[in-house]
């Protein structure tokens, strides 16, 4: 395989916000094929930009609401820790309800802006590896770190902006629509109420004709 782990999503670090952060732990084989791996990643980003964002947004919102509504109760101190670093930013006189994410109604204008910023031509790529023989042209004094940095050539950026998963393999595609994502948990009977069935059994009895004495 090319990798042993991958994480992706939006990330907020102090005052900076990244619309899409992707981290991949490559194997040695994956590192040797890093250009191919980058092509696959950029192809999937382009698929996301061109998919039905409204449907994907609603599916994700529904999953988040279910997780929040049915999350197990935690100790009060856990909620206090969660709110401690946020309460100074919120002007509130009443109670606060905390959750990891609060999704509002779908806004096409906002999503179009996000999609614009996800252009692979605007990507920043960082490689961490114990590779010898690489000429370093930068030095970070605070971390005592030598590293190299160079711009991505225009030809590569243009390729990343246009590449699609179908250009690489027909086996690569986004997940199909999840028709089984729950939207509510109301108790629904599997049987239709009908006329109550009358009893069809009877008690039979007979008076004893013999008197037993002891």
C-alpha positions as CSV (number, residue, x, y, z in Angstrom):
1,X,0.0,0.0,0.0
2,X,0.9,3.6,-0.4
3,X,-0.2,4.9,3.0
4,X,-1.1,3.7,6.5
5,X,-3.3,6.6,7.6
6,X,-5.1,9.7,6.3
7,X,-7.0,12.5,8.0
8,X,-8.8,15.4,6.3
9,X,-11.1,18.3,7.2
10,X,-11.1,22.0,8.0
11,X,-8.7,23.0,10.7
12,X,-8.5,26.1,13.0
13,X,-5.1,26.8,14.6
14,X,-5.1,29.8,16.9
15,X,-6.0,32.7,14.6
16,X,-5.5,30.9,11.3
17,X,-8.1,28.8,9.5
18,X,-7.5,26.2,6.8
19,X,-10.5,25.3,4.6
20,X,-9.1,21.9,3.8
21,X,-6.2,20.2,5.6
22,X,-5.1,16.7,4.4
23,X,-2.5,14.7,6.3
24,X,-1.3,11.3,4.8
25,X,1.2,8.9,6.5
26,X,3.0,7.3,3.6
27,X,4.8,4.0,3.4
28,X,8.2,3.8,1.8
29,X,6.5,2.7,-1.4
30,X,4.1,5.6,-1.1
31,X,6.9,8.1,-0.6
32,X,8.6,6.8,-3.7
33,X,5.3,7.4,-5.6
34,X,4.5,10.7,-3.9
35,X,3.8,12.4,-7.2
36,X,1.2,9.8,-8.0
37,X,-0.3,10.1,-4.5
38,X,-0.6,13.9,-5.0
39,X,-2.4,13.4,-8.3
40,X,-4.9,11.1,-6.6
41,X,-5.5,13.6,-3.8
42,X,-6.0,16.6,-6.1
43,X,-8.3,14.5,-8.3
44,X,-10.6,13.8,-5.3
45,X,-10.5,17.5,-4.3
46,X,-11.8,18.3,-7.8
47,X,-14.5,15.7,-7.5
48,X,-15.6,17.3,-4.2
49,X,-15.7,20.8,-5.9
50,X,-18.0,19.5,-8.7
51,X,-20.3,17.3,-6.7
52,X,-23.8,18.1,-5.4
53,X,-22.7,20.1,-2.4
54,X,-26.2,20.7,-1.2
55,X,-26.8,16.9,-0.9
56,X,-23.5,16.3,0.8
57,X,-24.1,19.2,3.2
58,X,-27.5,17.9,4.2
59,X,-26.2,14.3,4.7
60,X,-23.4,15.6,6.9
61,X,-25.7,17.9,8.9
62,X,-28.1,15.0,9.5
63,X,-25.3,12.8,10.9
64,X,-24.0,15.6,13.1
65,X,-27.5,16.2,14.6
66,X,-28.0,12.5,15.3
67,X,-24.6,12.3,17.0
68,X,-25.4,15.4,19.1
69,X,-28.9,14.4,20.1
70,X,-27.9,10.8,21.1
71,X,-24.5,11.6,22.6
72,X,-24.0,10.2,26.1
73,X,-24.0,12.6,29.0
74,X,-20.6,13.7,30.2
75,X,-19.4,15.2,33.5
76,X,-20.1,18.8,34.0
77,X,-16.4,19.6,34.2
78,X,-15.9,18.4,30.7
79,X,-18.4,20.9,29.4
80,X,-16.7,23.6,31.4
81,X,-13.3,22.8,29.8
82,X,-14.9,22.9,26.4
83,X,-16.4,26.3,27.0
84,X,-13.5,27.9,28.8
85,X,-11.5,28.9,25.8
86,X,-14.7,30.1,23.9
87,X,-16.7,32.0,26.5
88,X,-14.6,35.1,26.2
89,X,-15.6,35.4,22.5
90,X,-19.3,35.0,23.2
91,X,-21.5,37.8,24.5
92,X,-24.2,35.8,26.3
93,X,-26.3,36.5,29.4
94,X,-28.0,33.1,29.5
95,X,-27.1,29.5,29.2
96,X,-24.7,28.1,26.5
97,X,-25.2,24.8,24.7
98,X,-21.9,23.5,23.3
99,X,-21.4,21.2,20.5
100,X,-18.5,20.5,18.1
101,X,-20.2,22.0,15.1
102,X,-23.4,23.9,14.5
103,X,-24.5,23.8,10.8
104,X,-26.9,26.4,9.6
105,X,-29.1,26.1,6.5
106,X,-27.3,25.5,3.2
107,X,-26.0,28.8,1.7
108,X,-25.0,28.4,-1.9
109,X,-23.1,31.6,-2.0
110,X,-20.9,30.6,0.9
111,X,-20.3,27.1,-0.4
112,X,-19.4,28.5,-3.8
113,X,-16.7,30.7,-2.1
114,X,-15.4,27.7,-0.2
115,X,-15.3,25.6,-3.4
116,X,-13.3,28.4,-5.1
117,X,-10.7,28.3,-2.4
118,X,-10.3,24.5,-2.7
119,X,-8.7,24.9,-6.1
120,X,-5.7,22.5,-6.1
121,X,-3.7,25.2,-7.9
122,X,-3.7,27.1,-4.5
123,X,-2.5,24.1,-2.5
124,X,0.6,24.2,-0.2
125,X,2.4,20.8,0.0
126,X,4.7,19.8,2.8
127,X,6.8,16.7,2.9
128,X,8.3,15.3,6.1
129,X,10.9,12.5,5.5
130,X,14.3,11.3,6.6
131,X,15.8,11.7,3.2
132,X,19.6,12.3,2.9
133,X,21.3,14.2,0.1
134,X,18.6,16.9,-0.2
135,X,19.9,20.4,-0.5
136,X,18.4,22.6,2.2
137,X,17.9,26.3,1.3
138,X,16.1,27.4,4.5
139,X,16.8,27.5,8.2
140,X,14.4,28.0,11.1
141,X,16.5,29.3,14.0
142,X,13.8,28.8,16.7
143,X,13.5,25.1,16.0
144,X,17.0,24.7,14.8
145,X,15.6,23.2,11.6
146,X,17.2,23.0,8.1
147,X,14.7,22.5,5.3
148,X,14.1,23.2,1.6
149,X,11.3,25.2,0.1
150,X,10.5,25.8,-3.6
151,X,7.4,27.0,-5.6
152,X,5.3,24.4,-7.4
153,X,5.7,24.9,-11.1
154,X,2.9,26.3,-13.2
155,X,2.6,23.1,-15.3
156,X,1.9,21.0,-12.2
157,X,-0.6,23.5,-10.8
158,X,-2.5,23.5,-14.1
159,X,-2.6,19.7,-14.1
160,X,-3.9,19.6,-10.6
161,X,-6.7,22.1,-11.4
162,X,-8.1,19.8,-14.2
163,X,-7.3,16.3,-13.1
164,X,-10.3,14.0,-12.3
165,X,-10.4,10.5,-10.7
166,X,-11.6,9.1,-14.0
167,X,-8.3,10.2,-15.5
168,X,-6.5,7.8,-13.1
169,X,-8.7,4.8,-12.6
170,X,-12.5,4.0,-12.9
171,X,-12.3,2.5,-9.4
172,X,-11.7,5.9,-7.9
173,X,-14.8,7.9,-7.1
174,X,-16.7,9.6,-4.3
175,X,-19.0,7.6,-2.1
176,X,-22.5,7.1,-3.5
177,X,-25.5,8.7,-1.8
178,X,-26.3,7.2,1.6
179,X,-30.0,6.4,1.5
180,X,-29.8,4.9,5.0
181,X,-28.7,8.0,6.9
182,X,-31.3,8.4,9.7
183,X,-33.3,11.6,9.9
184,X,-35.5,10.7,12.9
185,X,-35.9,8.0,15.4
186,X,-39.7,7.9,15.9
187,X,-41.0,4.5,16.9
188,X,-43.0,3.1,14.0
189,X,-45.0,-0.1,14.2
190,X,-44.5,-2.7,11.5
191,X,-48.1,-3.8,11.6
192,X,-51.2,-1.9,10.6
193,X,-53.9,-1.6,13.2
194,X,-57.0,-3.6,12.3
195,X,-60.2,-5.0,13.9
196,X,-59.5,-6.7,17.1
197,X,-59.7,-10.5,16.7
198,X,-62.4,-12.1,18.8
199,X,-61.6,-15.0,21.1
200,X,-62.0,-18.3,19.3
201,X,-61.4,-20.6,22.4
202,X,-63.9,-21.7,25.0
203,X,-63.9,-23.1,28.5
204,X,-65.6,-26.5,28.8
205,X,-66.6,-27.8,32.2
206,X,-68.6,-30.7,33.7
207,X,-70.1,-31.1,37.1
208,X,-68.8,-34.1,39.0
209,X,-71.3,-36.9,39.5
210,X,-69.4,-38.7,42.2
211,X,-68.8,-37.5,45.7
212,X,-65.5,-38.5,47.1
213,X,-65.2,-38.7,50.9
214,X,-62.2,-39.3,53.0
